[in-house]
Amino acid sequence: MPQNFRFYLDAHIYIPLEGKYTCQQSQLFANIIVRIVRKQIPDYTSLEWSIAARNGKMYFDFLQNRPGAIIAGPYSLRPKPGATVSTPLI
């Protein structure tokens, strides 16, 4: 493993809403879900955007649910040292 390798823990969870809800409604839904998960497993999850503030915990980002937001596609190389790969778990 390269000396400058860093492992980034974040999760993008895709839930097909089939265009039935506004961006604001979908962001509120995502916010509720991540807060429930955070409450259930606080030792492993974080809502902190800053990597330094996460203390190695997995980041749950509900703020990407907005117009113009970008998301890493499956199996895409990340623009990070070591070119980590975005990989679906399911």
C-alpha positions in Angstrom: 0.0 0.0 0.0 1.4 3.4 -0.9 2.8 5.4 2.0 0.5 8.3 1.3 -2.6 6.1 1.1 -5.7 7.3 3.0 -8.9 5.4 3.4 -12.0 7.5 3.2 -15.2 6.3 4.9 -18.3 7.7 3.4 -21.5 6.3 2.1 -23.8 7.2 -0.8 -27.2 5.5 -0.3 -29.4 5.6 -3.4 -33.2 5.3 -2.7 -35.3 5.6 -5.9 -38.1 8.1 -5.2 -39.3 7.9 -8.8 -39.6 11.7 -9.1 -42.6 11.8 -6.7 -41.0 14.3 -4.3 -39.3 17.6 -4.4 -35.6 18.1 -3.7 -36.5 19.7 -0.4 -38.7 16.7 0.5 -36.0 14.2 -0.4 -33.4 16.1 1.5 -35.6 16.1 4.6 -36.2 12.4 4.2 -32.4 11.7 3.9 -31.8 13.9 6.9 -34.3 11.9 9.0 -32.7 8.6 7.9 -29.1 9.6 8.7 -30.1 11.0 12.1 -31.9 7.7 13.0 -28.8 5.7 11.8 -26.5 8.0 13.7 -28.5 7.6 16.9 -28.5 3.8 16.5 -24.7 3.4 15.9 -23.0 6.6 17.0 -19.6 4.9 17.5 -19.3 4.2 13.8 -21.1 7.1 12.1 -20.7 10.9 11.8 -22.6 13.8 10.3 -19.4 15.9 10.3 -18.4 17.1 6.8 -14.8 17.7 7.9 -12.7 14.5 7.6 -10.6 15.6 10.6 -13.7 16.1 12.7 -15.0 12.6 12.0 -12.4 10.7 14.0 -12.4 7.8 11.5 -16.1 7.4 11.5 -18.3 6.9 8.4 -19.7 10.1 7.1 -23.4 10.2 6.2 -24.1 13.1 3.8 -27.7 14.1 3.3 -26.7 17.4 1.9 -26.0 16.0 -1.6 -29.8 15.8 -2.1 -30.0 19.2 -3.9 -30.1 20.5 -7.5 -26.6 20.6 -9.0 -25.0 18.3 -6.5 -22.5 15.8 -7.7 -22.1 12.2 -6.6 -19.5 9.5 -7.4 -20.8 6.9 -9.8 -20.3 3.2 -9.2 -16.7 2.0 -9.8 -15.4 5.5 -10.5 -12.0 6.6 -9.5 -11.9 9.3 -6.9 -9.7 12.4 -7.3 -7.7 11.4 -4.2 -4.1 10.3 -3.7 -3.9 6.6 -4.5 -7.0 6.9 -6.8 -9.5 5.1 -4.5 -12.6 3.7 -6.2 -16.2 4.2 -5.4 -17.6 0.7 -5.0 -21.2 -0.4 -4.4 -21.6 -2.7 -1.5 -24.9 -4.3 -2.6 
